[in-house]
Amino acid sequence: MNRSSRLAVLGTALAGLLTPLLLQPAQAAAPAYVALGDSYASGTGTRSYIADGTSCQRSTSAYPSLIAAARGYALNFRACSGATVADVTNTQLSALTSATTYVSISVGGNDAGFADVLTECAQPGWMSNCDGAINTAQSFINATLPSRLATLYSGIRSRAPYAKVVVVGYPRIFNGEDCNAFTWFSPAEESRLNQTADLLNSRLATAASGAGFSFANPTSRFVGHAVCDSDEWINGLSNPISESYHPKATGHAGGYTPTVSPLLTGATVAVTADVVAASSASAGEQAALQQQYVDADRTIEQETFVAPDLTTPAARRAARKTGVDIDRFIARSNR
């Protein structure tokens, strides 16, 4: 066999070896998952936060981090405590691209002023206007929020045209009793506050449907796990105060994760010890990723519940106006 023939045979053999390799698809990159929203998505209430240089209170115990760890997704954890619809638009949507595969979004509670409503309703009835605060919030949810959500959801779809998008709702916080010292929620007020959460979920679901997104409603998962329940998944009045009335790590693991994950990924994520460990191990990487957004995140104003203070001049004026002996009231409350 001459030299040319040998080269031809060798070339044919090499081609036979290389062709199957060339035809194999390149190893796929991890699907890109962007988590948008407020404190109920960032993980406020879990008491352990990523050191990313912000006050966003992002936690590896929050459902976006747990889902990403379980599924091997590349998470960009943009949700931030205090965020409103405008904040999501101005500081978070830039993380979305045409390559984004999954998006979750939880926002609307801060727009309706829910922290302020809870602050008002936590006071004794003689110094608060809880019904008025709830009425204002419900009016906003009905009349103003839907158009804001529609514009936001349109922006999400425009930036991430191929992504699976899940809108995530809010749980009912109360179970009809107030077991916390130094708050005075009445059963009727708690019922109306829960109804307001239901109303917000209803408007979120309608807006999600209009945008072609899925809606994850956590209400049923949190039944039996409200503030003051024996197996409490939501913090009551807490120290630090920012933790108050937000889901604990158990709420994210047992409530939010199994609610969101089937709609987002097609299967329910079980939060095992391995998933928790993998999520925890991602803290450093996530902190580094969020550094590029630090300046934007610092523009977000925190929305925090304020505990009742019966020692203020305003409290004493309210007591006098309604004939309450405030010193005796305080003494009884301290027993």
C-alpha positions in Angstrom: 0.0 0.0 0.0 1.5 3.3 -1.0 1.8 6.4 1.2 -1.3 8.1 -0.2 -3.4 5.0 0.3 -2.3 4.6 3.9 -3.2 8.2 4.6 -6.6 7.7 3.1 -7.3 4.7 5.2 -6.1 6.5 8.3 -8.3 9.5 7.5 -11.3 7.3 7.1 -10.6 5.5 10.4 -10.2 8.8 12.2 -13.4 10.2 10.7 -15.2 7.1 11.9 -13.9 7.7 15.4 -14.5 11.4 15.6 -17.9 11.6 13.9 -19.9 10.2 16.8 -18.2 12.6 19.2 -18.9 15.5 17.0 -22.5 14.6 16.7 -23.0 14.4 20.5 -24.6 17.5 22.0 -22.4 19.7 24.1 -23.0 19.4 27.8 -25.9 21.7 28.6 -25.3 24.6 31.0 -27.3 24.7 34.2 -30.7 26.2 33.6 -30.8 29.9 34.6 -33.3 30.7 37.4 -34.0 34.3 38.5 -35.9 34.8 41.7 -37.6 38.2 41.9 -39.6 39.8 44.6 -39.8 41.0 48.2 -39.1 39.7 51.7 -41.4 36.6 51.4 -39.1 35.5 48.5 -35.8 36.6 49.9 -36.2 34.7 53.1 -36.8 37.4 55.8 -37.8 35.5 58.9 -35.4 32.6 58.5 -32.8 34.4 60.7 -29.8 33.4 58.6 -28.8 35.6 55.6 -26.2 35.8 52.8 -23.5 38.3 53.5 -23.9 40.2 50.2 -23.4 43.7 51.6 -27.1 44.7 51.5 -30.2 44.7 53.8 -32.1 42.4 51.4 -32.0 39.5 53.8 -31.5 36.8 51.2 -31.3 33.4 52.8 -30.2 30.0 51.7 -33.2 28.7 53.7 -35.6 30.5 51.3 -37.5 28.6 48.7 -35.6 30.0 45.6 -32.3 28.8 47.0 -33.7 25.4 48.1 -35.3 24.8 44.7 -32.1 25.8 42.8 -30.0 23.5 45.0 -32.3 20.6 44.5 -32.5 20.9 40.8 -29.0 22.1 40.0 -30.2 25.5 38.6 -28.0 28.5 38.2 -29.7 30.9 40.6 -29.6 34.7 40.4 -31.2 35.6 43.7 -32.5 39.1 43.2 -35.5 39.1 45.6 -35.0 41.8 48.3 -36.7 42.6 51.5 -38.9 45.8 51.2 -39.3 45.5 47.4 -42.3 47.0 45.7 -43.4 46.5 42.1 -41.4 49.6 41.2 -38.3 48.3 43.0 -38.6 45.0 41.1 -38.9 46.9 37.9 -36.0 49.3 38.6 -33.5 47.0 40.4 -34.3 43.3 39.5 -35.6 42.9 36.0 -32.1 43.6 34.5 -31.1 40.1 35.6 -33.5 38.6 33.1 -32.4 37.7 29.6 -33.6 35.6 26.7 -31.5 32.7 28.2 -33.5 32.8 31.5 -35.2 29.4 31.9 -37.2 29.9 35.1 -38.5 32.9 37.0 -40.4 33.2 40.3 -41.9 36.5 41.4 -43.5 37.5 44.8 -44.5 41.1 45.1 -47.5 43.3 46.0 -47.7 43.1 49.8 -45.4 46.1 50.3 -47.3 48.1 47.6 -50.4 47.6 49.7 -48.6 48.7 52.8 -49.1 45.5 54.7 -46.3 46.2 57.3 -48.1 49.5 58.1 -51.4 47.8 58.4 -50.0 45.2 60.8 -48.4 48.0 62.8 -51.8 49.8 63.1 -53.7 46.7 63.9 -51.3 45.4 66.5 -52.1 48.3 68.8 -54.9 48.2 71.4 -58.3 49.0 69.8 -58.6 52.3 71.7 -55.5 53.7 70.0 -55.8 52.3 66.5 -57.9 52.4 63.4 -57.3 48.9 62.2 -60.5 48.7 60.0 -59.5 52.0 58.3 -56.0 50.7 57.5 -57.4 47.4 56.2 -60.0 49.2 54.1 -57.3 51.4 52.5 -55.2 48.4 51.7 -58.1 46.5 50.2 -59.1 49.5 48.1 -55.5 49.7 46.8 -55.4 46.0 46.0 -58.7 46.2 44.1 -58.2 49.5 42.2 -54.5 50.2 41.7 -52.4 47.0 42.1 -53.8 45.1 39.1 -52.5 47.6 36.5 -49.1 47.7 38.2 -48.9 43.9 38.1 -49.9 43.8 34.5 -47.1 46.2 33.5 -44.6 44.4 35.6 -45.5 41.0 34.2 -45.3 42.3 30.7 -41.8 43.5 31.4 -40.8 40.1 32.7 -42.1 38.4 29.6 -40.4 40.9 27.3 -37.0 40.4 29.0 -37.4 36.6 29.4 -39.6 35.5 26.5 -38.9 31.7 26.9 -38.9 31.4 30.7 -41.4 29.5 32.8 -42.7 32.1 35.2 -44.5 31.4 38.5 -46.2 34.2 40.5 -46.1 33.4 44.2 -48.7 34.4 46.7 -48.9 35.0 50.5 -50.1 32.8 53.3 -52.6 33.7 55.9 -50.7 34.9 59.0 -53.2 34.4 61.8 -55.2 31.6 63.4 -57.7 33.8 65.3 -55.8 34.3 68.6 -53.0 36.5 69.7 -50.6 34.8 72.0 -47.8 37.4 71.7 -47.2 39.8 74.6 -47.4 43.5 73.6 -49.6 43.0 70.5 -53.4 43.4 70.6 -54.8 41.8 67.4 -58.5 40.9 68.0 -60.0 37.8 66.4 -62.1 40.0 64.1 -59.0 42.0 63.0 -57.1 38.8 62.4 -59.9 37.5 60.3 -60.0 40.6 58.2 -56.2 40.6 57.8 -56.4 37.0 56.5 -59.2 38.0 54.2 -56.9 40.8 52.9 -54.2 38.1 52.1 -56.8 36.1 50.3 -57.8 39.2 48.3 -54.2 39.9 47.4 -53.8 36.3 46.2 -56.9 36.6 44.1 -55.6 39.7 42.3 -52.2 38.1 41.9 -53.7 35.0 40.4 -55.8 37.0 37.9 -52.9 39.1 36.8 -50.7 35.9 36.5 -53.3 34.2 34.3 -53.6 37.3 32.1 -49.9 37.2 31.5 -49.8 33.5 30.8 -48.0 32.7 34.1 -48.7 30.1 36.7 -49.8 31.1 40.3 -48.5 29.3 43.4 -51.0 29.8 46.3 -49.4 28.9 49.6 -52.6 29.3 51.7 -53.5 25.6 52.2 -49.9 24.6 53.0 -49.8 27.0 55.9 -53.1 25.9 57.5 -52.2 24.8 61.0 -48.9 26.7 60.9 -50.0 30.3 61.4 -48.7 32.6 64.1 -49.6 31.1 67.5 -50.3 27.6 66.1 -48.5 24.8 68.0 -46.3 24.1 64.9 -45.7 27.7 63.9 -44.2 28.3 60.5 -44.6 32.1 60.6 -42.9 34.4 63.2 -45.1 36.4 65.5 -43.6 39.5 67.2 -39.9 38.9 67.1 -36.5 40.2 68.0 -35.1 41.5 65.8 -38.3 43.2 64.8 -37.8 42.7 61.0 -38.3 39.0 61.5 -41.9 39.6 62.6 -44.8 38.2 60.5 -42.5 36.4 58.0 -42.1 32.7 57.3 -39.5 30.8 59.2 -37.1 28.4 57.6 -39.8 25.7 58.2 -42.3 27.8 56.3 -40.0 27.9 53.3 -39.1 24.2 53.5 -42.6 22.8 54.3 -44.8 25.6 52.9 -43.4 27.4 50.0 -41.0 24.9 48.4 -43.6 22.2 47.8 -46.0 24.8 46.6 -43.7 26.6 44.1 -41.5 23.8 42.9 -44.1 21.7 41.0 -45.2 24.7 39.0 -41.7 25.9 38.3 -39.9 22.7 37.7 -42.6 20.1 37.0 -42.0 18.1 40.1 -42.2 18.6 43.9 -38.9 19.3 45.6 -38.4 17.4 48.8 -36.2 19.4 51.2 -33.8 16.8 52.4 -30.7 17.3 54.5 -28.6 17.1 51.3 -30.7 19.8 49.7 -30.3 22.0 52.8 -26.5 21.4 52.8 -26.2 22.2 49.0 -28.2 25.3 49.4 -26.1 26.5 52.4 -23.0 25.8 50.4 -24.1 28.2 47.7 -24.0 31.3 50.0 -20.5 32.5 49.1 -21.2 32.2 45.3 -24.5 33.9 45.7 -23.0 36.7 47.8 -20.3 37.3 45.1 -23.0 37.3 42.3 -25.1 39.9 44.1 -22.2 42.3 44.6 -22.8 43.7 41.1 -26.2 44.9 42.2 -25.3 46.4 45.6 -25.9 50.0 44.7 -29.3 49.3 43.2 -30.3 47.2 46.2 -29.5 50.0 48.6 -32.1 52.2 47.0 -34.9 49.8 48.3 -36.5 51.1 51.5 -37.2 48.4 54.1 -40.8 47.9 55.1 -40.8 46.8 58.7 -43.5 46.1 61.3 -43.3 48.5 64.3 -44.2 47.1 67.7 -46.8 49.0 69.7 -45.4 51.6 72.1 -47.9 52.7 74.9 -45.4 55.1 76.4 -45.7 57.8 73.7 -47.6 61.1 74.1 -49.9 59.9 71.2 -50.8 56.8 73.2 -51.6 58.8 76.3 -53.7 61.2 74.3 -55.6 58.3 72.8 -56.1 56.7 76.2 -57.5 60.0 77.7 -59.8 60.4 74.7 -61.3 57.0 75.2 -61.3 57.0 79.0 -58.6 54.3 79.4 -56.3 54.3 82.4 -53.1 53.7 80.4 -50.9 53.1 83.5 -53.2 50.4 84.7 -53.5 49.0 81.2 -49.7 48.8 80.9 -49.4 47.2 84.3 -52.0 44.5 83.4 -50.1 43.8 80.1 -46.8 43.3 81.9 -48.1 40.6 84.2 
